[in-house]
């Protein structure tokens, strides 16, 4: 199997990326994921606790039997769109690989939409192949971290489904996915599944009960909003030095105040929008002003 390095310029995707349902596969650690981890601003100690939880889970599962301590190696991240759950998950995978060194780590990201199909039985077969063949083979080769984004797409809440409007294949696919999670947990102590969802109520309760930790990723508070805006503006200012004028403390304080309720993604996009809001600037980011930033943030708040 092709080896990977942490150098983004020489990285290659693993061959299993060609399999339907696999969005990405690479070796860890990875430089791009390190940058994603650093970019996520969360309440104090939340990121460090996530790392400790994941590493402790690996150690416990290696030494303590599943019957005594039924850890499934599943961390579930829930929260509103735009708060950085997927970015956090990728960064967490990289951080765990860097902390627990000495082994060759593999990262696999699932495309849940690639597992579903309209043909009767297709979803169930795809899910069976994913867990019992693809992931099992990767886990047999060494430590594995799986990102299951939009997990409710496959682990759909069966209690909310109608047998009249939803084919039996959907129910069977959920059953197959749960069996697959159980088998991975029992047969491979070196697997961590990081699942994300914008819709906690849409996830089947049987998956939620299997999660070792359910973490709610919140909207950023005022301090976090200030840090996100500062991080984004610093990146812009590296390429367009005129943007440094917007990094003044009073501008950042006001921007953090007026942006209440915005998620991290909208905050960063508001910075881009502000670059086009200064009259006479012709969209030159060097001409961005504090007033333009405030106007962009107000506009984004009105669009919620």
N, C-alpha and C positions, 0 to 999 in steps of 0.2 A: 504494500500500500504506500502511496506517495507520502513522503515525510514533509512536514511543514515547519517553518520557522516563525519566530515572533516578529520578523521584519515584514511590515506590510508590503514592501516593494517586491519581495520574493515569494510571498505567500501564494499557495495554490489551494483550491478547494479539493476536498477529498472526492474520490470517484462516486461515492454513494449519493452525491448531489444529483446524479442523473435519475435516481429512483423517485417515482411519483410520491409526493408527500414530504420530501426532504427539501427544505429551502436553503440550507447552508450546512456545511460540515467542515471542520478545520481542527487543527491541533491547537492546544493551549499551552502556555499563555500566548496572548495575541495583543499586539500594540494598539490596534484600533479599539479593542474592547477596554483596554486600560484607559484610553482617552474618554470613552463613554462613561466609565465608572467615575472618573474625576469630574465630569460635567454635571452629574446628578446632585442636586442640592436637596437634602432631606433633613428632617428634625434630628437633633443631636443624638448621636450614637446609633441611629437606625441602621445605617449601612454596616457599621462594625458589628452590630448584633446579628445581622443577616449572615455575615461571614462566619462568626463564631457558631451560629446555629448549624450552618452547613457543614463545617469542619467537624464539630462535635458529633453530628449525625453519622458521618462517615466512620469515625472512630468507634462509636457505640455499635454500629451495625456490623463492624468487623469482629467484635469481641463478644457481643451479647446476642443470644438466639432470638429469632423473630417471635417465637412463641412466648418468650418472657418479656420482650420489648418490641411490640409490633410497629416498628418504624418503616414507613414506605419510601422514605427518601424523596418526599414531595413537599415543595414549598410553593404555596399559592399566593400570588400577588394580585390584589384586587384594588380597584379605585377608579375614579373618573378618567375619561380619555385625556391624553396630553400631559399626564403627571410623570411620565418617564418609566413606566413599568417594564417595557421591553428593553429599553436602554439599561435600566438597572439590572435586569436579568442577565444580559450579556456581560455587563461589568462584573456582576457577582461571580459568574462562571470563571472569568479571567482571574479574579482575586483569589478564589478558592484554589485554582491551579498554582498560583504563585505562593500561597501560604503552605499548601501541602505539596511541597516539592519532592523530587526524587522519583517521580513516576511520569509516564507519558499520558497526558490527558487528551481526551477527544471531546469536541463540542458538536452537537447536532441540533439544528433548529428545524422544528416541524412546521410544514405548511398544512394546517388542518383542512383547508379547502381542497387541497390536492388528494385528500383521502376520501372525500365524499363524491357520490355519483348518483345519477338518476336510475341506473339499471339495478334491478332487484339483486341484492346480495353483494353488490360491488363494494359498498362502504365497509361492510363487515369483513370481507376478504382483504381489503386494503389495510384495515386496522390490525387484523391478525398478522399480516405480513410485516407490518411496521414493528409491532412489539415482539413477536415470536421469532422473527428472522433478523431484520435489520438491526434493531436495538440490542437484541440478545447477542448477536455476533460482535457488535462493537463493545459491549460490556465484557464479553469473554476475553477481549484483547487487552483491556485495561480500563482505568477509571473513565467514566463517561458522565457528561453533563448534558441534559436534554432541555431545550427551551420549547415549551408548548404554548405558543402565543394564541390568543383568542380561544382558550381551551374549551369554552362552552360550545364551540362549533362541533366538537366530537363528543365531549362529555355533557351532552344536552340534558337538562332537567327533564327526566321522563315523566315526572308527575305533572308537568305543565303541557305535555303533548296530548293531542287527540289522535286516537287510532283511526278516526275517519279522515283526517287531513294529513297525517304523517304516516308514511309507509312503515311497515313492520321492520324494514331494514334499518331505520334510524334507531329503533329500540335495540335491535341486535347489535348494531355497531357500538352503542354505549356499553352493552353487556361485554362485548369483546374487548373494549378498551379497559374496562375495570378488571377483567380477568388478566389482561396483559400487564397492567400496573401491579397487580398482586404477584404475578409470576416473576416479574423483574425484581420486586422487593425481596422475594423469598430466595431466588437463585443467584442474585448479584448484589452484594452489599456495597459495591463501588459505583452505584448509579445515583445521581441526583437529578430529579425532574423539577424544573422551575416552570410553573404554569402561571399565565397571566389572564386577566379578564376585566373588561369594563362593566360586566353585568353579573354580579355575584349571584343574583337570584336565578339566572339562567343556567347555572352550573348544577349538575346532578348532585344531590346531597351525599351520595355514596362516594364521590370523589372528594368533596370537602371533608368528609369524615376520615379519609385516608391521609389527608395532608398533615404533615408533622407540624407545620406552622402555617397559619393564614395571616398574612400581613396586609393591612390596609395602607396603601400609599396615598397620602392626603394631598389636597391642593396646597400650594406653598403659602406659608404665612408671610408677614411683611418682611421679616429678616431674610427668608429664603428668596422672596421675589427680588429683593435688592441684590442679593448675591447672583441670582440668575441673570439679571439685567447687566450687572457689572461684568460677569464672565463673558456675555455676548458682546458687549461694547468693547471690551478689551481685545477680543478676537477681530472685531471690525477695525479697531484703531491700529492694529498691527499692519493692516493693508492700507488703511486710509487714516493717516495721522490726525487729520482735522477732527475726527470723531472723539478725540480725547477731551474736547471741551465738554462733552456730555457726561464725562466721568467725574465731574465735580460732586463733592459730597452732598451739597444741597439739592442738586438735580436728582441724584440717585435716591435720596430720602423722599423727595416729592413723588418720584416715579413709583417707588414701592408703595406709597400711600394710595395713589390714584388707581393702581392696578389691582386692587382687592378683588378676589374672585377669579382671576385669570390663572390658567394652568401654565406650566413651564413652556410648553410648545407655543402657546399664544404669546407669551411674553417675548420669546425670541423672535417670533414672526413680526411682532410689533416694532422691534428695532429695525427690521428690514423695511417695514412700511414707513417708518419715520424718515428714512433716507430719501423718500420720494415726496415728503410733505412740505419741505421748505420751498416757498415760492422763489423762482429764479435759479434754483440749484440744478435744474435739468437732471435730477435724480442722482447727483454726485454725492456719494456717502461722506466725502470730506466736508460737505456743507451741512450735515445734520446738526440740529440745535435741540436744546432742552425743550423748547416750546413745541417743536415738531414731535418729539418723543411723547410728551404729555398728550398731544392731540391724537397720536396713533393709539396710545393706551386707552384713552377715552372712547375712541371709535371701536376698538376691539371689545371693550366692556359692553357697549351698546349692542353689539352683535351676538352676545351670548344668548 
